[in-house]
Amino acid sequence: MQDCLLLVDDDANLQKLLEIRLKAEGFAILCAASADEALGLLRNNPVDLVITDLRMEGASGLDLFTQVQHFYPGVPVIIMSAQGTIPEAVSATQLGVFEFLTKPLDKDLLLRAIRAALTQSGTSRAEVTQDWREHVVTRSPVMERILNQVRQVADSDVSILITGASGSGKELLARAVHQADTQRQGPLVAVNCGALPEQLLESELFGHVKGAFTGAVSEHQGLFRAAHGGTLFLDEIGDMPMPVQVKLLRALQERRIRPVGSTASEAVDVRIISATNRDLEHDMREGLFREDLFYRLNVVNFHLPSLAERPEDIALLASHFLRATGAHQAGKVTSFAPAAMEVMMHARWPGNVRQLQNVVQRTAALSTTPVITEALVRDALTLEDHYLPSLSEARLQFEHDYLVKVLRLTSGSVSGAATLAQRNRTDFYKLLKRHAINPEEFKKKRE
């Protein structure tokens, strides 16, 4: 897969020359004449590296770098300048610009900088195996940015919190993190923290000794020890009872666990990935989730968009799920009618990717023709409309829709939107970050 470079320069001749040279080196190239045009391309395309001129009409290359750093962390930026000075170069690199190059550009120097940036940032798609992400089916720029960041942090031992609505693919992303980690050879072990009562969950995580409680007729290893050298995935972490939260925090702090009923502890080497569809910051304020545990778990956060926020993936996922059905593999069903796919493209999908999968499986099983009809899809969606989200899911959806509404009303003005919402700017920015909403998109629509 080609690495995609975004060239930003208001000198059309230089831009064309660079485009020809870099395409000849095997890169995919996008071109923009301004910072605003570049941000538009970033919103809609998976970009691995930005190369921008320093001085342009309107926003400068450093202004663009600031926007990239904020909204697309992990995407490296190289700045070019015909009037480059040593103070400017030092200032740019101190801010985090990967390289500062002076014009006229030395081709070999530019290529070395590009390859070094792609290698060190972990964004290169041409130089790394893609097996780790094979279960994440997407062409969404938002998802591609998340996957680029997954590649960056995979080999570290930092704890990761994955947030997003139910059915958005949190466990699949956790599996991608684990498979991208080349340092750990142990297994991925998963547990649903909301599916077990307190005593059973504690025993399941930390193990127990024989006789620790009624029914403990033998020793139980526990998932921490089972995941030693690998990854422990704590799904629905927001539903973990408070006493178990306390014990989990101690295990993370000390990197040691003590089985239920035991007086001895032992060291464990486990990477923690947790996931939730709850608003943990709200739960902390309500005293339902420990603040110290939250910051231990939330070293890196990936917020998965809903299916409605990645419409470019609907047809791709529907075809993927169809190929996996028994009806397709037996040759009974081959495809969706265009009208059926059109209906799916415009459906609401409150149950996200999981709901789409259910609709595909149902229609494939019931289809009496090789091509799944529009009527069959509409019937399946009508049944799915009875889907009832949890209270926390409904609250998060309302909050997201409310933020979108006030940003539309204020044409992307964060100050104006915060005033309408009666929140201070800092709190409002936190809400936007939690829901991965970019106010710049609403300014674009105004224009």
BELPE-V199971 format. One record per run of one state. SS is the DSSP state (hx for helix, st for strand, lp for the rest). FROM is the first residue (numbers start at 0). LEN is the number of residues. If there is no record, write none. Layout:
BEGIN
{{SS	FROM	LEN} {SS	FROM	LEN}}
END
This chain:
BEGIN
{{lp	0	3} {st	3	5} {lp	8	3} {hx	11	13} {lp	24	3} {st	27	5} {lp	32	2} {hx	34	10} {lp	44	4} {st	48	5} {lp	53	7} {hx	60	11} {lp	71	4} {st	75	6} {lp	81	4} {hx	85	10} {lp	95	3} {st	98	4} {lp	102	4} {hx	106	15} {lp	121	9} {hx	130	3} {lp	133	7} {hx	140	13} {lp	153	6} {st	159	4} {lp	163	6} {hx	169	11} {lp	180	7} {st	187	5} {lp	192	5} {hx	197	9} {lp	206	1} {st	207	1} {lp	208	11} {st	219	1} {lp	220	2} {hx	222	4} {lp	226	4} {st	230	5} {lp	235	1} {hx	236	3} {lp	239	2} {hx	241	13} {lp	254	1} {st	255	2} {lp	257	2} {st	259	1} {lp	260	5} {st	265	2} {lp	267	3} {st	270	6} {lp	276	3} {hx	279	6} {lp	285	5} {hx	290	7} {lp	297	2} {st	299	4} {lp	303	3} {hx	306	3} {lp	309	1} {hx	310	13} {lp	323	2} {hx	325	4} {lp	329	5} {st	334	2} {lp	336	1} {hx	337	8} {lp	345	6} {hx	351	15} {lp	366	4} {st	370	2} {lp	372	1} {hx	373	11} {lp	384	6} {hx	390	19} {lp	409	4} {hx	413	8} {lp	421	3} {hx	424	10} {lp	434	5} {hx	439	7} {lp	446	1}}
END
